[in-house]
Amino acid sequence: MSEAILFGIPEPRKKYLLAGATVGKNETEEVIRDAMHRLCFVLAASRRDYSAIPCFLLYHGDIAGSVLQNDQTVERGTGIAITIDDLADIGADYYALGHIHKPQKVGNLNAYYAGSIYPKNFGETHKAGFNIVTLEKAGSYGWDTDVERVDFPHPQNLKIEEWYPDLNLADDVTGKRVWYEITCKKEDRALINIDRILAELLDEGAVPGSRVTLHDIPVETVRAVEITAVKTPTEKFKVWAENSNIDTPASVIGKIKILENEIELSTVKCTGEWELVSIRLRGATGIKCGIKQDEIAINFDKYAPSLIALSGANGKGKTTLIENCHPHP
């Protein structure tokens, strides 16, 4: 083989494909797909002018039906993805594809995404490599295409996600760069020796660069929602204990009920209108765990009559504060 025809289709860009066109937002993608269809039609005509020699096509972009790294399929008729039918009309003997990092063959054509040379992050868990393509003459016209996959020597990424305490490390980690993420409650962090677990990973064959991390379950946020749904102090304590994996002896529940009855008998009944002047909140779990303070005090007289906004991340005590803005004896 001394001659070949080589076609190249760069990544579709709106500023080129829509040059001179006046379309609305909803029509933009359809116009782009139509432009790509016409481009493939032109290339198909050129291919027929040189049908006696092999043809390679290089394309950088999405193809309908291909699969992204997150396992989502590129849908036909959406975005600016070219279709496999448009590629087939060109009649190339091999299609070298780029843009999608996951290695794969697309459709029934000799169309391959070789994949990224090196993983961009731990979301890319494929084995990186490249394709060696060999073409041999098949009769008077046409070419037989052979594709051989060759792996790169650098390690493959592997992410393992497990929940404490159910840790088993059943995956084969030999020769792989491993991210072992353990989901646990905040109070269990001290029980997990990540250095020891990392050493075990390396002993099992994981390569340097592997890591072990802890991911906290947002227990306080869960508790806040569930505790709000119940009414009495006894019920609230039971929700807290269940979420915290704490055993509650009957004697403790009995003492809480006694306190609950005393509160009910001594509570001052509010009638008419009342104005919140200040609040001092001590011993609240949401405040202690959220902003690491045993007590907070707010004097609302310092603020001009208006709306007051509370801002902050989840679990920082906003709900706890609002729930305690009511009169007590």
C-alpha positions in Angstrom: 0.0 0.0 0.0 1.7 3.1 -1.2 -1.2 5.5 -1.2 -4.1 6.3 1.0 -6.7 9.0 1.4 -6.9 10.7 4.8 -9.9 12.7 5.9 -10.0 14.9 9.1 -13.1 16.3 10.8 -12.2 18.6 13.7 -14.3 19.0 16.8 -17.6 20.7 15.8 -17.7 24.3 16.9 -20.8 26.5 16.8 -18.8 29.6 15.7 -17.8 27.8 12.5 -20.9 25.7 11.7 -23.3 28.6 12.4 -21.3 31.2 10.6 -23.7 33.4 8.7 -26.8 31.6 10.1 -29.5 33.4 12.0 -31.3 30.9 14.2 -32.9 30.8 17.6 -31.5 28.9 20.6 -33.8 25.9 20.1 -32.7 25.5 16.4 -29.0 25.8 17.0 -28.2 22.1 17.6 -30.4 21.0 14.7 -28.6 23.4 12.3 -25.2 22.1 13.5 -26.3 18.4 13.0 -27.5 19.3 9.5 -24.1 21.0 8.7 -22.2 17.9 9.9 -24.5 15.7 7.7 -23.7 17.8 4.7 -19.9 17.7 5.5 -20.0 13.9 5.6 -21.9 13.9 2.3 -19.1 15.9 0.7 -16.4 13.6 2.1 -18.4 10.6 0.8 -18.3 12.0 -2.7 -14.5 12.5 -2.5 -14.1 9.0 -1.2 -15.8 7.6 -4.3 -13.3 9.5 -6.5 -10.5 7.5 -4.8 -12.3 4.2 -4.2 -9.3 2.1 -5.2 -7.1 3.2 -2.3 -7.7 2.8 1.4 -9.3 5.6 3.4 -8.8 6.7 7.0 -10.9 9.2 8.8 -9.9 11.1 11.9 -12.7 12.7 13.9 -12.7 14.5 17.2 -16.2 14.6 18.8 -19.2 12.7 20.0 -21.0 10.0 18.0 -24.6 9.1 18.8 -24.6 5.7 20.4 -21.1 6.0 22.0 -20.7 5.6 25.7 -19.1 8.3 28.0 -16.8 7.5 30.9 -19.7 7.7 33.3 -21.6 5.1 31.3 -24.1 7.5 29.9 -24.9 6.9 26.2 -24.7 9.8 23.7 -28.3 10.0 22.4 -29.2 10.4 18.8 -30.7 13.7 17.9 -29.3 15.5 20.9 -26.4 17.9 21.2 -24.1 18.2 18.2 -23.1 14.5 18.0 -22.6 13.1 14.5 -24.5 9.9 13.7 -23.0 6.5 12.8 -25.0 6.5 9.6 -23.3 9.7 8.5 -19.9 8.1 9.1 -20.9 4.9 7.3 -21.9 6.9 4.2 -18.3 8.2 3.9 -17.1 4.6 3.4 -13.7 4.9 5.2 -11.8 1.7 6.0 -10.9 2.8 9.5 -12.3 5.6 11.7 -9.9 6.9 14.3 -11.9 8.7 16.9 -11.0 11.1 19.7 -12.7 13.2 22.4 -14.4 10.4 24.5 -11.9 9.0 27.0 -13.4 5.5 27.3 -12.0 3.0 24.8 -14.7 1.4 22.6 -15.8 0.4 19.2 -18.8 2.3 17.8 -21.5 0.5 15.9 -20.5 -2.1 13.2 -17.9 0.1 11.6 -14.2 -0.1 12.1 -14.7 3.0 14.2 -12.7 3.1 17.5 -12.1 5.5 20.3 -8.7 4.6 21.5 -9.4 6.4 24.8 -7.2 8.8 26.8 -3.5 8.0 27.0 -3.5 8.7 30.7 -6.4 8.8 33.1 -7.5 12.3 33.9 -8.9 11.3 37.3 -10.1 8.3 39.3 -13.4 8.5 37.3 -11.4 7.1 34.4 -10.9 3.4 35.3 -10.2 2.0 31.8 -7.0 0.4 30.9 -5.2 2.9 28.7 -3.7 1.8 25.5 -3.6 2.3 21.7 -4.7 0.5 18.5 -2.4 -0.9 15.8 -4.3 -1.0 12.6 -3.4 -3.2 9.6 -5.1 -3.0 6.2 -4.7 -5.8 3.6 -6.1 -5.8 0.1 -9.4 -7.8 -0.3 -10.0 -8.6 -4.0 -10.2 -5.9 -6.6 -11.8 -3.4 -4.3 -12.0 -3.1 -0.5 -9.6 -3.7 2.3 -9.6 -6.0 5.3 -9.0 -4.2 8.5 -7.3 -5.8 11.6 -7.2 -3.9 14.9 -4.8 -4.9 17.7 -5.1 -3.4 21.1 -1.9 -2.7 23.0 -2.0 -1.6 26.6 0.2 1.2 28.0 2.5 0.1 31.0 1.2 2.6 33.5 -1.3 1.4 36.1 -5.1 1.3 35.8 -7.2 3.3 38.2 -9.6 1.4 40.5 -12.1 3.1 42.9 -13.5 1.0 45.7 -16.4 2.3 47.8 -17.5 0.6 51.0 -19.3 1.3 54.2 -17.9 0.9 57.7 -17.8 -1.6 59.3 -18.5 -3.9 56.3 -15.0 -3.8 54.8 -13.8 -6.8 52.8 -11.5 -5.6 50.0 -12.7 -8.3 47.7 -11.5 -6.5 44.5 -8.3 -7.5 42.8 -6.0 -4.6 43.3 -2.8 -6.1 41.8 -0.9 -3.5 39.6 -3.7 -0.9 40.0 -3.7 2.6 41.5 -6.5 2.3 44.1 -8.7 4.9 45.7 -10.4 3.2 48.6 -13.2 5.4 50.0 -14.8 4.4 53.2 -18.2 5.9 54.2 -18.6 6.1 58.0 -20.2 8.1 60.8 -18.1 10.9 62.2 -17.9 9.2 65.6 -16.4 6.1 63.9 -13.5 8.0 62.3 -11.2 7.3 65.2 -11.8 3.6 64.9 -10.6 3.4 61.3 -6.8 3.2 60.8 -6.4 4.4 57.2 -2.6 4.0 57.3 -3.0 0.3 58.2 -5.6 -0.2 55.4 -3.3 1.5 52.9 -0.4 -0.7 53.9 -2.7 -3.7 53.3 -3.6 -2.4 49.9 0.0 -2.1 48.9 0.7 -5.6 50.3 -2.1 -6.9 48.1 -0.3 -5.5 45.0 -1.7 -1.9 44.7 0.8 0.5 43.3 2.2 3.7 45.0 -0.1 6.6 44.5 -3.0 4.6 45.9 -5.0 6.3 48.8 -7.5 5.6 51.5 -10.0 8.4 52.4 -13.0 8.7 54.8 -16.4 10.1 53.7 -18.6 11.2 56.6 -22.3 10.4 56.6 -24.1 13.7 57.4 -25.6 12.2 60.6 -26.5 15.6 62.1 -28.6 16.6 59.1 -30.4 13.3 59.2 -31.1 13.6 62.9 -32.4 17.1 62.5 -35.0 16.0 60.0 -36.1 13.0 61.9 -36.2 14.6 65.3 -38.3 17.5 63.9 -40.9 14.9 62.9 -41.6 13.7 66.4 -43.1 15.8 69.3 -42.2 14.6 72.8 -38.7 14.7 74.4 -38.9 10.9 74.8 -39.5 10.4 71.1 -36.8 12.8 70.2 -34.3 11.1 72.5 -35.2 7.7 70.9 -34.5 9.1 67.4 -31.2 10.5 68.5 -30.1 7.3 70.2 -31.1 5.1 67.2 -29.2 7.4 64.8 -26.2 7.3 67.1 -26.2 3.5 67.6 -26.6 4.0 71.4 -28.4 1.5 73.6 -31.1 3.1 75.7 -32.0 1.2 78.9 -35.5 1.3 80.1 -34.4 3.2 83.2 -33.1 6.1 81.1 -36.3 6.2 79.1 -38.2 6.2 82.4 -36.2 9.2 83.7 -36.9 11.2 80.5 -40.6 10.5 80.8 -40.5 11.8 84.4 -38.8 15.0 83.2 -41.3 15.3 80.3 -44.2 15.2 82.8 -42.6 17.8 85.0 -42.1 20.1 82.0 -45.7 19.6 80.9 -47.0 20.5 84.4 -44.7 23.6 84.8 -45.0 25.0 81.3 -46.3 28.6 81.2 -49.0 28.8 78.6 -48.5 31.8 76.3 -51.5 33.7 75.1 -51.7 36.7 72.8 -48.7 38.1 71.0 -45.1 37.8 72.1 -41.9 39.2 70.8 -38.5 37.4 70.7 -36.0 39.7 72.3 -33.0 37.4 72.9 -32.0 33.7 73.0 -29.3 31.8 74.9 -28.9 28.3 73.6 -26.7 25.8 75.6 -26.1 22.1 75.1 -27.8 21.8 71.7 -26.3 19.0 69.6 -26.7 20.9 66.4 -24.7 23.9 67.7 -22.1 21.7 69.4 -21.4 19.6 66.3 -22.1 22.3 63.7 -20.0 25.2 64.9 -18.1 23.6 67.8 -19.5 25.9 70.5 -21.2 24.9 73.8 -23.3 28.0 73.9 -24.5 30.8 71.7 -26.4 34.0 72.6 -28.2 36.4 70.3 -29.7 39.8 71.2 -32.4 40.5 68.6 -32.8 44.1 69.9 -29.5 44.9 68.1 -31.1 44.4 64.8 -33.5 46.9 63.1 -37.1 45.7 62.5 -36.7 43.6 59.4 -36.2 40.1 58.0 -33.2 38.2 59.4 -31.6 35.6 57.2 -29.6 32.7 58.5 -26.9 31.3 56.1 -24.5 28.5 56.4 -23.6 25.0 55.2 -25.7 21.9 56.1 -25.4 20.8 59.7 -24.2 24.1 61.0 -27.1 24.6 63.5 -29.5 26.8 61.5 -32.5 24.4 62.1 -31.5 23.9 65.7 -31.6 27.7 66.3 -34.9 28.2 64.6 -36.5 25.3 66.5 -35.5 26.9 69.8 -36.9 30.3 69.1 -39.9 29.8 71.2 -40.9 30.9 74.8 -39.9 28.7 77.8 -40.8 29.0 81.4 
